[in-house]
Amino acid sequence: MKSIRIKDLEIVEQERQREEAIETSTAMALARLALENQKKDVLIEQLTQTVANLNLEIMKLKGGISK
């Protein structure tokens, strides 16, 4: 009877460790995704600024804006 309880405790502990590993893995994946999203946001901001600057330069070349 005691050996059955010990075995049950071992199974419960293994399940707990497995769930903990899954949670850690999920948290790591979410953190990586968040970081990649932040990098993309920065890139989008840089590209938006570049397009705005190029539009200004085009307008200057067309004579629409004076320095």
mmCIF file of the N, C-alpha and C atoms, coordinates in Angstrom:
data_MODEL
# 
_entry.id   MODEL 
# 
loop_
_atom_site.group_PDB 
_atom_site.id 
_atom_site.type_symbol 
_atom_site.label_atom_id 
_atom_site.label_alt_id 
_atom_site.label_comp_id 
_atom_site.label_asym_id 
_atom_site.label_entity_id 
_atom_site.label_seq_id 
_atom_site.pdbx_PDB_ins_code 
_atom_site.Cartn_x 
_atom_site.Cartn_y 
_atom_site.Cartn_z 
_atom_site.occupancy 
_atom_site.B_iso_or_equiv 
_atom_site.pdbx_formal_charge 
_atom_site.auth_seq_id 
_atom_site.auth_comp_id 
_atom_site.auth_asym_id 
_atom_site.auth_atom_id 
_atom_site.pdbx_PDB_model_num 
ATOM 1   N N  . MET A 1 1  ? 0.817  -1.184 0.000   1.00 0.00 ? 1  MET A N  1 
ATOM 2   C CA . MET A 1 1  ? 0.000  0.000  0.000   1.00 0.00 ? 1  MET A CA 1 
ATOM 3   C C  . MET A 1 1  ? 0.868  1.258  0.000   1.00 0.00 ? 1  MET A C  1 
ATOM 4   N N  . LYS A 1 2  ? 1.932  1.220  0.789   1.00 0.00 ? 2  LYS A N  1 
ATOM 5   C CA . LYS A 1 2  ? 2.830  2.357  0.875   1.00 0.00 ? 2  LYS A CA 1 
ATOM 6   C C  . LYS A 1 2  ? 3.547  2.587  -0.451  1.00 0.00 ? 2  LYS A C  1 
ATOM 7   N N  . SER A 1 3  ? 3.893  1.489  -1.128  1.00 0.00 ? 3  SER A N  1 
ATOM 8   C CA . SER A 1 3  ? 4.592  1.616  -2.410  1.00 0.00 ? 3  SER A CA 1 
ATOM 9   C C  . SER A 1 3  ? 3.674  2.236  -3.477  1.00 0.00 ? 3  SER A C  1 
ATOM 10  N N  . ILE A 1 4  ? 2.390  1.982  -3.386  1.00 0.00 ? 4  ILE A N  1 
ATOM 11  C CA . ILE A 1 4  ? 1.434  2.575  -4.325  1.00 0.00 ? 4  ILE A CA 1 
ATOM 12  C C  . ILE A 1 4  ? 1.363  4.085  -4.100  1.00 0.00 ? 4  ILE A C  1 
ATOM 13  N N  . ARG A 1 5  ? 1.343  4.518  -2.852  1.00 0.00 ? 5  ARG A N  1 
ATOM 14  C CA . ARG A 1 5  ? 1.306  5.944  -2.546  1.00 0.00 ? 5  ARG A CA 1 
ATOM 15  C C  . ARG A 1 5  ? 2.568  6.642  -3.023  1.00 0.00 ? 5  ARG A C  1 
ATOM 16  N N  . ILE A 1 6  ? 3.708  5.998  -2.822  1.00 0.00 ? 6  ILE A N  1 
ATOM 17  C CA . ILE A 1 6  ? 4.970  6.575  -3.287  1.00 0.00 ? 6  ILE A CA 1 
ATOM 18  C C  . ILE A 1 6  ? 4.951  6.703  -4.807  1.00 0.00 ? 6  ILE A C  1 
ATOM 19  N N  . LYS A 1 7  ? 4.465  5.679  -5.472  1.00 0.00 ? 7  LYS A N  1 
ATOM 20  C CA . LYS A 1 7  ? 4.380  5.712  -6.929  1.00 0.00 ? 7  LYS A CA 1 
ATOM 21  C C  . LYS A 1 7  ? 3.440  6.823  -7.379  1.00 0.00 ? 7  LYS A C  1 
ATOM 22  N N  . ASP A 1 8  ? 2.311  6.977  -6.687  1.00 0.00 ? 8  ASP A N  1 
ATOM 23  C CA . ASP A 1 8  ? 1.377  8.059  -7.004  1.00 0.00 ? 8  ASP A CA 1 
ATOM 24  C C  . ASP A 1 8  ? 2.046  9.418  -6.832  1.00 0.00 ? 8  ASP A C  1 
ATOM 25  N N  . LEU A 1 9  ? 2.803  9.574  -5.758  1.00 0.00 ? 9  LEU A N  1 
ATOM 26  C CA . LEU A 1 9  ? 3.504  10.833 -5.521  1.00 0.00 ? 9  LEU A CA 1 
ATOM 27  C C  . LEU A 1 9  ? 4.540  11.100 -6.620  1.00 0.00 ? 9  LEU A C  1 
ATOM 28  N N  . GLU A 1 10 ? 5.216  10.055 -7.055  1.00 0.00 ? 10 GLU A N  1 
ATOM 29  C CA . GLU A 1 10 ? 6.191  10.203 -8.134  1.00 0.00 ? 10 GLU A CA 1 
ATOM 30  C C  . GLU A 1 10 ? 5.499  10.641 -9.427  1.00 0.00 ? 10 GLU A C  1 
ATOM 31  N N  . ILE A 1 11 ? 4.363  10.058 -9.710  1.00 0.00 ? 11 ILE A N  1 
ATOM 32  C CA . ILE A 1 11 ? 3.608  10.420 -10.916 1.00 0.00 ? 11 ILE A CA 1 
ATOM 33  C C  . ILE A 1 11 ? 3.145  11.865 -10.833 1.00 0.00 ? 11 ILE A C  1 
ATOM 34  N N  . VAL A 1 12 ? 2.648  12.260 -9.675  1.00 0.00 ? 12 VAL A N  1 
ATOM 35  C CA . VAL A 1 12 ? 2.191  13.641 -9.480  1.00 0.00 ? 12 VAL A CA 1 
ATOM 36  C C  . VAL A 1 12 ? 3.362  14.606 -9.652  1.00 0.00 ? 12 VAL A C  1 
ATOM 37  N N  . GLU A 1 13 ? 4.501  14.271 -9.097  1.00 0.00 ? 13 GLU A N  1 
ATOM 38  C CA . GLU A 1 13 ? 5.690  15.124 -9.211  1.00 0.00 ? 13 GLU A CA 1 
ATOM 39  C C  . GLU A 1 13 ? 6.157  15.213 -10.662 1.00 0.00 ? 13 GLU A C  1 
ATOM 40  N N  . GLN A 1 14 ? 6.147  14.109 -11.372 1.00 0.00 ? 14 GLN A N  1 
ATOM 41  C CA . GLN A 1 14 ? 6.543  14.124 -12.785 1.00 0.00 ? 14 GLN A CA 1 
ATOM 42  C C  . GLN A 1 14 ? 5.594  14.996 -13.601 1.00 0.00 ? 14 GLN A C  1 
ATOM 43  N N  . GLU A 1 15 ? 4.320  14.895 -13.317 1.00 0.00 ? 15 GLU A N  1 
ATOM 44  C CA . GLU A 1 15 ? 3.326  15.704 -14.020 1.00 0.00 ? 15 GLU A CA 1 
ATOM 45  C C  . GLU A 1 15 ? 3.529  17.195 -13.713 1.00 0.00 ? 15 GLU A C  1 
ATOM 46  N N  . ARG A 1 16 ? 3.812  17.504 -12.464 1.00 0.00 ? 16 ARG A N  1 
ATOM 47  C CA . ARG A 1 16 ? 4.064  18.895 -12.072 1.00 0.00 ? 16 ARG A CA 1 
ATOM 48  C C  . ARG A 1 16 ? 5.288  19.443 -12.812 1.00 0.00 ? 16 ARG A C  1 
ATOM 49  N N  . GLN A 1 17 ? 6.346  18.641 -12.872 1.00 0.00 ? 17 GLN A N  1 
ATOM 50  C CA . GLN A 1 17 ? 7.560  19.068 -13.568 1.00 0.00 ? 17 GLN A CA 1 
ATOM 51  C C  . GLN A 1 17 ? 7.306  19.257 -15.059 1.00 0.00 ? 17 GLN A C  1 
ATOM 52  N N  . ARG A 1 18 ? 6.502  18.374 -15.636 1.00 0.00 ? 18 ARG A N  1 
ATOM 53  C CA . ARG A 1 18 ? 6.181  18.481 -17.056 1.00 0.00 ? 18 ARG A CA 1 
ATOM 54  C C  . ARG A 1 18 ? 5.390  19.755 -17.329 1.00 0.00 ? 18 ARG A C  1 
ATOM 55  N N  . GLU A 1 19 ? 4.406  20.029 -16.482 1.00 0.00 ? 19 GLU A N  1 
ATOM 56  C CA . GLU A 1 19 ? 3.608  21.245 -16.640 1.00 0.00 ? 19 GLU A CA 1 
ATOM 57  C C  . GLU A 1 19 ? 4.466  22.496 -16.462 1.00 0.00 ? 19 GLU A C  1 
ATOM 58  N N  . GLU A 1 20 ? 5.383  22.456 -15.523 1.00 0.00 ? 20 GLU A N  1 
ATOM 59  C CA . GLU A 1 20 ? 6.287  23.584 -15.288 1.00 0.00 ? 20 GLU A CA 1 
ATOM 60  C C  . GLU A 1 20 ? 7.174  23.814 -16.514 1.00 0.00 ? 20 GLU A C  1 
ATOM 61  N N  . ALA A 1 21 ? 7.662  22.729 -17.097 1.00 0.00 ? 21 ALA A N  1 
ATOM 62  C CA . ALA A 1 21 ? 8.495  22.837 -18.298 1.00 0.00 ? 21 ALA A CA 1 
ATOM 63  C C  . ALA A 1 21 ? 7.695  23.428 -19.459 1.00 0.00 ? 21 ALA A C  1 
ATOM 64  N N  . ILE A 1 22 ? 6.449  23.028 -19.588 1.00 0.00 ? 22 ILE A N  1 
ATOM 65  C CA . ILE A 1 22 ? 5.595  23.561 -20.653 1.00 0.00 ? 22 ILE A CA 1 
ATOM 66  C C  . ILE A 1 22 ? 5.357  25.055 -20.440 1.00 0.00 ? 22 ILE A C  1 
ATOM 67  N N  . GLU A 1 23 ? 5.083  25.449 -19.203 1.00 0.00 ? 23 GLU A N  1 
ATOM 68  C CA . GLU A 1 23 ? 4.863  26.866 -18.902 1.00 0.00 ? 23 GLU A CA 1 
ATOM 69  C C  . GLU A 1 23 ? 6.109  27.688 -19.198 1.00 0.00 ? 23 GLU A C  1 
ATOM 70  N N  . THR A 1 24 ? 7.265  27.175 -18.826 1.00 0.00 ? 24 THR A N  1 
ATOM 71  C CA . THR A 1 24 ? 8.523  27.876 -19.088 1.00 0.00 ? 24 THR A CA 1 
ATOM 72  C C  . THR A 1 24 ? 8.751  28.013 -20.585 1.00 0.00 ? 24 THR A C  1 
ATOM 73  N N  . SER A 1 25 ? 8.514  26.936 -21.301 1.00 0.00 ? 25 SER A N  1 
ATOM 74  C CA . SER A 1 25 ? 8.686  26.950 -22.750 1.00 0.00 ? 25 SER A CA 1 
ATOM 75  C C  . SER A 1 25 ? 7.738  27.952 -23.403 1.00 0.00 ? 25 SER A C  1 
ATOM 76  N N  . THR A 1 26 ? 6.513  27.978 -22.953 1.00 0.00 ? 26 THR A N  1 
ATOM 77  C CA . THR A 1 26 ? 5.519  28.914 -23.490 1.00 0.00 ? 26 THR A CA 1 
ATOM 78  C C  . THR A 1 26 ? 5.920  30.353 -23.176 1.00 0.00 ? 26 THR A C  1 
ATOM 79  N N  . ALA A 1 27 ? 6.373  30.595 -21.961 1.00 0.00 ? 27 ALA A N  1 
ATOM 80  C CA . ALA A 1 27 ? 6.783  31.943 -21.565 1.00 0.00 ? 27 ALA A CA 1 
ATOM 81  C C  . ALA A 1 27 ? 7.969  32.403 -22.405 1.00 0.00 ? 27 ALA A C  1 
ATOM 82  N N  . MET A 1 28 ? 8.906  31.508 -22.657 1.00 0.00 ? 28 MET A N  1 
ATOM 83  C CA . MET A 1 28 ? 10.070 31.851 -23.483 1.00 0.00 ? 28 MET A CA 1 
ATOM 84  C C  . MET A 1 28 ? 9.635  32.184 -24.904 1.00 0.00 ? 28 MET A C  1 
ATOM 85  N N  . ALA A 1 29 ? 8.739  31.400 -25.456 1.00 0.00 ? 29 ALA A N  1 
ATOM 86  C CA . ALA A 1 29 ? 8.257  31.641 -26.813 1.00 0.00 ? 29 ALA A CA 1 
ATOM 87  C C  . ALA A 1 29 ? 7.539  32.985 -26.897 1.00 0.00 ? 29 ALA A C  1 
ATOM 88  N N  . LEU A 1 30 ? 6.718  33.289 -25.908 1.00 0.00 ? 30 LEU A N  1 
ATOM 89  C CA . LEU A 1 30 ? 6.009  34.573 -25.890 1.00 0.00 ? 30 LEU A CA 1 
ATOM 90  C C  . LEU A 1 30 ? 6.985  35.749 -25.755 1.00 0.00 ? 30 LEU A C  1 
ATOM 91  N N  . ALA A 1 31 ? 8.005  35.566 -24.954 1.00 0.00 ? 31 ALA A N  1 
ATOM 92  C CA . ALA A 1 31 ? 9.012  36.623 -24.790 1.00 0.00 ? 31 ALA A CA 1 
ATOM 93  C C  . ALA A 1 31 ? 9.756  36.861 -26.103 1.00 0.00 ? 31 ALA A C  1 
ATOM 94  N N  . ARG A 1 32 ? 10.094 35.786 -26.803 1.00 0.00 ? 32 ARG A N  1 
ATOM 95  C CA . ARG A 1 32 ? 10.765 35.928 -28.104 1.00 0.00 ? 32 ARG A CA 1 
ATOM 96  C C  . ARG A 1 32 ? 9.863  36.647 -29.107 1.00 0.00 ? 32 ARG A C  1 
ATOM 97  N N  . LEU A 1 33 ? 8.591  36.285 -29.116 1.00 0.00 ? 33 LEU A N  1 
ATOM 98  C CA . LEU A 1 33 ? 7.650  36.945 -30.028 1.00 0.00 ? 33 LEU A CA 1 
ATOM 99  C C  . LEU A 1 33 ? 7.513  38.429 -29.705 1.00 0.00 ? 33 LEU A C  1 
ATOM 100 N N  . ALA A 1 34 ? 7.441  38.758 -28.430 1.00 0.00 ? 34 ALA A N  1 
ATOM 101 C CA . ALA A 1 34 ? 7.326  40.160 -28.019 1.00 0.00 ? 34 ALA A CA 1 
ATOM 102 C C  . ALA A 1 34 ? 8.558  40.947 -28.464 1.00 0.00 ? 34 ALA A C  1 
ATOM 103 N N  . LEU A 1 35 ? 9.720  40.353 -28.310 1.00 0.00 ? 35 LEU A N  1 
ATOM 104 C CA . LEU A 1 35 ? 10.959 41.013 -28.720 1.00 0.00 ? 35 LEU A CA 1 
ATOM 105 C C  . LEU A 1 35 ? 10.993 41.221 -30.228 1.00 0.00 ? 35 LEU A C  1 
ATOM 106 N N  . GLU A 1 36 ? 10.599 40.209 -30.975 1.00 0.00 ? 36 GLU A N  1 
ATOM 107 C CA . GLU A 1 36 ? 10.560 40.331 -32.434 1.00 0.00 ? 36 GLU A CA 1 
ATOM 108 C C  . GLU A 1 36 ? 9.562  41.400 -32.862 1.00 0.00 ? 36 GLU A C  1 
ATOM 109 N N  . ASN A 1 37 ? 8.430  41.482 -32.188 1.00 0.00 ? 37 ASN A N  1 
ATOM 110 C CA . ASN A 1 37 ? 7.437  42.515 -32.500 1.00 0.00 ? 37 ASN A CA 1 
ATOM 111 C C  . ASN A 1 37 ? 7.999  43.912 -32.230 1.00 0.00 ? 37 ASN A C  1 
ATOM 112 N N  . GLN A 1 38 ? 8.736  44.055 -31.140 1.00 0.00 ? 38 GLN A N  1 
ATOM 113 C CA . GLN A 1 38 ? 9.337  45.349 -30.829 1.00 0.00 ? 38 GLN A CA 1 
ATOM 114 C C  . GLN A 1 38 ? 10.349 45.732 -31.896 1.00 0.00 ? 38 GLN A C  1 
ATOM 115 N N  . LYS A 1 39 ? 11.140 44.776 -32.343 1.00 0.00 ? 39 LYS A N  1 
ATOM 116 C CA . LYS A 1 39 ? 12.122 45.050 -33.404 1.00 0.00 ? 39 LYS A CA 1 
ATOM 117 C C  . LYS A 1 39 ? 11.418 45.494 -34.686 1.00 0.00 ? 39 LYS A C  1 
ATOM 118 N N  . LYS A 1 40 ? 10.327 44.836 -35.010 1.00 0.00 ? 40 LYS A N  1 
ATOM 119 C CA . LYS A 1 40 ? 9.571  45.195 -36.213 1.00 0.00 ? 40 LYS A CA 1 
ATOM 120 C C  . LYS A 1 40 ? 8.950  46.577 -36.060 1.00 0.00 ? 40 LYS A C  1 
ATOM 121 N N  . ASP A 1 41 ? 8.452  46.898 -34.874 1.00 0.00 ? 41 ASP A N  1 
ATOM 122 C CA . ASP A 1 41 ? 7.880  48.221 -34.631 1.00 0.00 ? 41 ASP A CA 1 
ATOM 123 C C  . ASP A 1 41 ? 8.925  49.313 -34.846 1.00 0.00 ? 41 ASP A C  1 
ATOM 124 N N  . VAL A 1 42 ? 10.134 49.086 -34.350 1.00 0.00 ? 42 VAL A N  1 
ATOM 125 C CA . VAL A 1 42 ? 11.217 50.056 -34.526 1.00 0.00 ? 42 VAL A CA 1 
ATOM 126 C C  . VAL A 1 42 ? 11.540 50.200 -36.009 1.00 0.00 ? 42 VAL A C  1 
ATOM 127 N N  . LEU A 1 43 ? 11.614 49.105 -36.709 1.00 0.00 ? 43 LEU A N  1 
ATOM 128 C CA . LEU A 1 43 ? 11.906 49.136 -38.138 1.00 0.00 ? 43 LEU A CA 1 
ATOM 129 C C  . LEU A 1 43 ? 10.819 49.885 -38.901 1.00 0.00 ? 43 LEU A C  1 
ATOM 130 N N  . ILE A 1 44 ? 9.565  49.647 -38.562 1.00 0.00 ? 44 ILE A N  1 
ATOM 131 C CA . ILE A 1 44 ? 8.448  50.349 -39.210 1.00 0.00 ? 44 ILE A CA 1 
ATOM 132 C C  . ILE A 1 44 ? 8.554  51.857 -38.961 1.00 0.00 ? 44 ILE A C  1 
ATOM 133 N N  . GLU A 1 45 ? 8.886  52.239 -37.734 1.00 0.00 ? 45 GLU A N  1 
ATOM 134 C CA . GLU A 1 45 ? 9.049  53.661 -37.429 1.00 0.00 ? 45 GLU A CA 1 
ATOM 135 C C  . GLU A 1 45 ? 10.169 54.274 -38.253 1.00 0.00 ? 45 GLU A C  1 
ATOM 136 N N  . GLN A 1 46 ? 11.292 53.557 -38.370 1.00 0.00 ? 46 GLN A N  1 
ATOM 137 C CA . GLN A 1 46 ? 12.420 54.056 -39.157 1.00 0.00 ? 46 GLN A CA 1 
ATOM 138 C C  . GLN A 1 46 ? 12.041 54.189 -40.628 1.00 0.00 ? 46 GLN A C  1 
ATOM 139 N N  . LEU A 1 47 ? 11.352 53.196 -41.144 1.00 0.00 ? 47 LEU A N  1 
ATOM 140 C CA . LEU A 1 47 ? 10.944 53.251 -42.549 1.00 0.00 ? 47 LEU A CA 1 
ATOM 141 C C  . LEU A 1 47 ? 9.947  54.378 -42.800 1.00 0.00 ? 47 LEU A C  1 
ATOM 142 N N  . THR A 1 48 ? 9.037  54.578 -41.867 1.00 0.00 ? 48 THR A N  1 
ATOM 143 C CA . THR A 1 48 ? 8.060  55.666 -41.988 1.00 0.00 ? 48 THR A CA 1 
ATOM 144 C C  . THR A 1 48 ? 8.773  57.011 -42.030 1.00 0.00 ? 48 THR A C  1 
ATOM 145 N N  . GLN A 1 49 ? 9.756  57.181 -41.171 1.00 0.00 ? 49 GLN A N  1 
ATOM 146 C CA . GLN A 1 49 ? 10.521 58.433 -41.145 1.00 0.00 ? 49 GLN A CA 1 
ATOM 147 C C  . GLN A 1 49 ? 11.304 58.609 -42.441 1.00 0.00 ? 49 GLN A C  1 
ATOM 148 N N  . THR A 1 50 ? 11.877 57.531 -42.945 1.00 0.00 ? 50 THR A N  1 
ATOM 149 C CA . THR A 1 50 ? 12.621 57.598 -44.207 1.00 0.00 ? 50 THR A CA 1 
ATOM 150 C C  . THR A 1 50 ? 11.709 58.003 -45.356 1.00 0.00 ? 50 THR A C  1 
ATOM 151 N N  . VAL A 1 51 ? 10.518 57.413 -45.418 1.00 0.00 ? 51 VAL A N  1 
ATOM 152 C CA . VAL A 1 51 ? 9.560  57.763 -46.471 1.00 0.00 ? 51 VAL A CA 1 
ATOM 153 C C  . VAL A 1 51 ? 9.166  59.241 -46.355 1.00 0.00 ? 51 VAL A C  1 
ATOM 154 N N  . ALA A 1 52 ? 8.925  59.712 -45.144 1.00 0.00 ? 52 ALA A N  1 
ATOM 155 C CA . ALA A 1 52 ? 8.561  61.116 -44.943 1.00 0.00 ? 52 ALA A CA 1 
ATOM 156 C C  . ALA A 1 52 ? 9.697  62.023 -45.408 1.00 0.00 ? 52 ALA A C  1 
ATOM 157 N N  . ASN A 1 53 ? 10.925 61.681 -45.070 1.00 0.00 ? 53 ASN A N  1 
ATOM 158 C CA . ASN A 1 53 ? 12.081 62.479 -45.494 1.00 0.00 ? 53 ASN A CA 1 
ATOM 159 C C  . ASN A 1 53 ? 12.227 62.467 -47.012 1.00 0.00 ? 53 ASN A C  1 
ATOM 160 N N  . LEU A 1 54 ? 12.029 61.317 -47.612 1.00 0.00 ? 54 LEU A N  1 
ATOM 161 C CA . LEU A 1 54 ? 12.119 61.235 -49.073 1.00 0.00 ? 54 LEU A CA 1 
ATOM 162 C C  . LEU A 1 54 ? 11.013 62.050 -49.737 1.00 0.00 ? 54 LEU A C  1 
ATOM 163 N N  . ASN A 1 55 ? 9.824  62.026 -49.180 1.00 0.00 ? 55 ASN A N  1 
ATOM 164 C CA . ASN A 1 55 ? 8.729  62.835 -49.721 1.00 0.00 ? 55 ASN A CA 1 
ATOM 165 C C  . ASN A 1 55 ? 9.065  64.326 -49.657 1.00 0.00 ? 55 ASN A C  1 
ATOM 166 N N  . LEU A 1 56 ? 9.674  64.747 -48.551 1.00 0.00 ? 56 LEU A N  1 
ATOM 167 C CA . LEU A 1 56 ? 10.099 66.146 -48.438 1.00 0.00 ? 56 LEU A CA 1 
ATOM 168 C C  . LEU A 1 56 ? 11.140 66.488 -49.498 1.00 0.00 ? 56 LEU A C  1 
ATOM 169 N N  . GLU A 1 57 ? 12.088 65.604 -49.696 1.00 0.00 ? 57 GLU A N  1 
ATOM 170 C CA . GLU A 1 57 ? 13.125 65.835 -50.703 1.00 0.00 ? 57 GLU A CA 1 
ATOM 171 C C  . GLU A 1 57 ? 12.515 65.920 -52.100 1.00 0.00 ? 57 GLU A C  1 
ATOM 172 N N  . ILE A 1 58 ? 11.550 65.070 -52.384 1.00 0.00 ? 58 ILE A N  1 
ATOM 173 C CA . ILE A 1 58 ? 10.875 65.100 -53.686 1.00 0.00 ? 58 ILE A CA 1 
ATOM 174 C C  . ILE A 1 58 ? 10.165 66.439 -53.869 1.00 0.00 ? 58 ILE A C  1 
ATOM 175 N N  . MET A 1 59 ? 9.490  66.874 -52.828 1.00 0.00 ? 59 MET A N  1 
ATOM 176 C CA . MET A 1 59 ? 8.790  68.158 -52.914 1.00 0.00 ? 59 MET A CA 1 
ATOM 177 C C  . MET A 1 59 ? 9.766  69.306 -53.126 1.00 0.00 ? 59 MET A C  1 
ATOM 178 N N  . LYS A 1 60 ? 10.918 69.246 -52.463 1.00 0.00 ? 60 LYS A N  1 
ATOM 179 C CA . LYS A 1 60 ? 11.949 70.276 -52.647 1.00 0.00 ? 60 LYS A CA 1 
ATOM 180 C C  . LYS A 1 60 ? 12.432 70.286 -54.086 1.00 0.00 ? 60 LYS A C  1 
ATOM 181 N N  . LEU A 1 61 ? 12.681 69.100 -54.632 1.00 0.00 ? 61 LEU A N  1 
ATOM 182 C CA . LEU A 1 61 ? 13.163 69.005 -56.002 1.00 0.00 ? 61 LEU A CA 1 
ATOM 183 C C  . LEU A 1 61 ? 12.133 69.523 -56.993 1.00 0.00 ? 61 LEU A C  1 
ATOM 184 N N  . LYS A 1 62 ? 10.869 69.334 -56.679 1.00 0.00 ? 62 LYS A N  1 
ATOM 185 C CA . LYS A 1 62 ? 9.795  69.831 -57.544 1.00 0.00 ? 62 LYS A CA 1 
ATOM 186 C C  . LYS A 1 62 ? 9.550  71.317 -57.343 1.00 0.00 ? 62 LYS A C  1 
ATOM 187 N N  . GLY A 1 63 ? 10.167 71.880 -56.319 1.00 0.00 ? 63 GLY A N  1 
ATOM 188 C CA . GLY A 1 63 ? 10.001 73.302 -56.048 1.00 0.00 ? 63 GLY A CA 1 
ATOM 189 C C  . GLY A 1 63 ? 8.843  73.608 -55.141 1.00 0.00 ? 63 GLY A C  1 
ATOM 190 N N  . GLY A 1 64 ? 8.310  72.610 -54.499 1.00 0.00 ? 64 GLY A N  1 
ATOM 191 C CA . GLY A 1 64 ? 7.149  72.807 -53.645 1.00 0.00 ? 64 GLY A CA 1 
ATOM 192 C C  . GLY A 1 64 ? 7.485  73.324 -52.265 1.00 0.00 ? 64 GLY A C  1 
ATOM 193 N N  . ILE A 1 65 ? 8.735  73.108 -51.819 1.00 0.00 ? 65 ILE A N  1 
ATOM 194 C CA . ILE A 1 65 ? 9.149  73.546 -50.478 1.00 0.00 ? 65 ILE A CA 1 
ATOM 195 C C  . ILE A 1 65 ? 10.499 74.230 -50.595 1.00 0.00 ? 65 ILE A C  1 
ATOM 196 N N  . SER A 1 66 ? 10.653 75.344 -49.939 1.00 0.00 ? 66 SER A N  1 
ATOM 197 C CA . SER A 1 66 ? 11.957 76.014 -49.934 1.00 0.00 ? 66 SER A CA 1 
ATOM 198 C C  . SER A 1 66 ? 12.636 75.723 -48.611 1.00 0.00 ? 66 SER A C  1 
ATOM 199 N N  . LYS A 1 67 ? 13.948 75.648 -48.656 1.00 0.00 ? 67 LYS A N  1 
ATOM 200 C CA . LYS A 1 67 ? 14.715 75.363 -47.435 1.00 0.00 ? 67 LYS A CA 1 
ATOM 201 C C  . LYS A 1 67 ? 14.660 76.518 -46.553 1.00 0.00 ? 67 LYS A C  1 
# 
